[in-house]
C-alpha cells in the first residue's frame, strides 16, 4: 500500500491527498490539483524513518 500525504493547494486552498510512490525516493514533479485543476509543483522528501512529506508550490513560486 502506497503512503499518502495531505497538502493544501497553493491556488484554491483546498486540502488534497497525494499518493506517494515511496520506491522512487525523493521526487520533483507536476500534478494537477484535484479540485481546481491548476498545475502544482510537488517536491517529495523522506525523513530519517522513511516517512514521506511534500512541499507544494504554484507556477509563480517554482
C-alpha positions in Angstrom: 0.0 0.0 0.0 1.4 3.4 -1.0 1.6 6.2 1.5 -0.5 9.3 1.2 0.3 12.9 2.1 -2.3 15.7 2.6 -1.3 19.1 1.2 -3.0 22.4 0.6 -3.4 23.6 -3.0 -1.5 26.9 -3.4 -4.2 28.2 -5.7 -7.6 27.2 -4.3 -6.6 26.4 -0.7 -8.4 23.0 -0.7 -6.7 20.1 1.1 -5.9 17.3 -1.4 -4.4 13.9 -0.9 -1.3 12.8 -2.9 -0.4 9.2 -3.3 3.4 8.9 -2.9 5.5 6.2 -4.7 8.0 5.6 -1.9 10.1 3.2 -4.0 11.2 6.2 -6.2 13.0 8.1 -3.5 13.0 11.9 -3.5 10.9 13.3 -6.3 10.0 16.6 -8.0 7.0 16.5 -10.4 3.9 18.4 -11.5 0.4 17.2 -10.6 -2.9 19.0 -11.3 -5.0 19.9 -8.3 -7.9 17.5 -7.9 -10.2 20.4 -7.2 -9.3 23.4 -9.4 -7.1 21.5 -12.0 -4.2 24.0 -11.8 -0.7 22.6 -12.1 1.1 22.2 -8.7 4.8 21.5 -8.4 5.2 18.7 -5.9 8.6 18.2 -4.1 8.7 14.9 -2.1 11.3 14.1 0.5 11.6 11.5 3.2 12.5 11.8 6.9 15.1 9.6 8.7 12.4 6.9 9.3 11.4 6.8 5.6 8.1 8.8 6.1 7.3 11.0 3.1 6.5 14.7 3.3 5.6 17.0 0.5 6.1 20.7 -0.3 3.8 22.1 -3.0 4.2 25.3 -5.0 2.3 27.2 -7.6 3.7 28.1 -11.0 4.7 31.5 -9.8 6.6 30.1 -6.9 8.5 27.2 -8.6 
